Amino acid sequence: MDRHETESARLLQHARDHGAFSLRDARGLGIHPEVVYRLVRVGAVERVARGVYRASDARVTEKHGLVLTTKAIPEGIVCLLSALDFHQLTTQIPLEVWVAIDRRAAKPRVNDLPVRVVRFSGVPLTAGVEEHVLEGVPVRVYSVAKTVVDCFRCRNHVGLDVAIEALRDCREQRKCTPSELWEMAVACRIGSVMRPYIEAVG
């Protein structure tokens, strides 16, 4: 097996072990992008977005959109409706992956993916970030408490009814403690807005 065949085999194995990979991932493995392009030409790998690929026979899950978005926007954090869906705190199925990035960051070029980008800064950007491994890929998602708080912060975007439903389901399912929720609300400076709703759901 020559060097090109070896690199192709390594990359295909990596692709099958992960839901998606980027050209940056390939370079990190010491594999030239031309190997990726060659595998695309023969149909072993498919391009799913700008700079993002997966094995043509990849076994994807219902969370595959989060994996693709993470590969396309590595600095992003899954938030709002997509984080609600991840934590099973909504009956709505988001048609786009909602992802938060720094307010000062350049606009991501993700025209090939259904993504809704929102911009946070300071504590609202950095607080409550969790890492979950999906399809072999580390994906950053805001915690339950942070997601509920964000829905109240961004109620003009997601709707107050969605925020209230998330709060109620969070409390009924005991996804986080009242103190975790309140501490996050205060940290994100939305405590005065959330207080009557938190008291109403007990």
Secondary structure, DSSP 8 states (H G I E B T S, - for coil): --HHHHHHHHHHHHHHHSS-EEHHHHHHTT--HHHHHHHHHTTSEEEEETTEEEETT----TTHHHHHHHHH-TT-EE-HHHHHHHTT--S---SSEEEEEETTS-----TTS-EEEEEE-SHHHHTTEEEEEETTEEEEEE-HHHHHHHHHHTHHHH-HHHHHHHHHHHHHTT-S-HHHHHHHHHHTT-HHHHHHHHHHT-
